[in-house]
Amino acid sequence: MPRPYALLSPRKNIHRLEELIALPGISGHEDAVIAYMRQQFALQADDVSVDWLGNVIARVGPAQGQPRIMVFAHMEELGLSSVVYADQRSRPCAGAPGFRMTV
């Protein structure tokens, strides 16, 4: 197993961030991101699993009776689905709060 905190290298983290950004992962289709996170956590963790919701869970250190720290974040990216209408006209659609979009 690599040394503790090896994942904190700024150069490696920039590279990991670039890899993550390049993965497809809109809500409901996060499989590539889940696989990547599972692989990266396996480099440091004692145990890695994925639950039925797609949460990647990594455990480092004692399993029972010891203090624990949980770190969590969303894995999916924001995405927008669009529909092409037969008449080819643009239509306003809902976007993020404060933004008006026309498709």
LINFENDA-V932752 format. One record per residue. N is the residue number from 1. RES is the residue in one small letter. PSI is psi as a letter, one per 40 degrees, with the letter a starting at -180 (* if undefined). OMEGA is omega as a letter, one per 20 degrees, with the letter a starting at -180 (* if undefined). Layout:
N | RES | PSI | OMEGA
N | RES | PSI | OMEGA
//
This chain:
1 | m | h | r
2 | p | i | a
3 | r | i | r
4 | p | i | r
5 | y | e | r
6 | a | d | a
7 | l | e | a
8 | l | e | r
9 | s | h | a
10 | p | d | a
11 | r | d | r
12 | k | d | a
13 | n | d | r
14 | i | d | r
15 | h | d | r
16 | r | d | r
17 | l | d | r
18 | e | d | r
19 | e | d | r
20 | l | d | a
21 | i | d | a
22 | a | e | a
23 | l | i | r
24 | p | h | a
25 | g | f | r
26 | i | i | a
27 | s | h | a
28 | g | e | a
29 | h | f | a
30 | e | e | a
31 | d | d | a
32 | a | d | r
33 | v | d | r
34 | i | d | a
35 | a | d | r
36 | y | d | a
37 | m | d | r
38 | r | d | r
39 | q | d | a
40 | q | d | r
41 | f | d | a
42 | a | d | r
43 | l | d | a
44 | q | d | a
45 | a | i | r
46 | d | d | a
47 | d | h | r
48 | v | h | r
49 | s | i | r
50 | v | h | a
51 | d | i | a
52 | w | e | r
53 | l | e | a
54 | g | e | r
55 | n | h | r
56 | v | h | a
57 | i | h | r
58 | a | h | r
59 | r | h | r
60 | v | h | r
61 | g | a | a
62 | p | i | a
63 | a | d | a
64 | q | i | r
65 | g | e | a
66 | q | i | r
67 | p | i | a
68 | r | i | r
69 | i | h | r
70 | m | h | r
71 | v | h | a
72 | f | i | r
73 | a | i | r
74 | h | i | r
75 | m | d | a
76 | e | i | r
77 | e | i | r
78 | l | h | a
79 | g | i | r
80 | l | h | r
81 | s | h | r
82 | s | i | a
83 | v | h | r
84 | v | h | a
85 | y | i | a
86 | a | d | a
87 | d | e | r
88 | q | e | r
89 | r | i | r
90 | s | i | r
91 | r | i | r
92 | p | i | r
93 | c | i | a
94 | a | i | r
95 | g | a | r
96 | a | i | r
97 | p | h | a
98 | g | e | a
99 | f | h | r
100 | r | h | a
101 | m | i | r
102 | t | h | r
103 | v | * | *
//
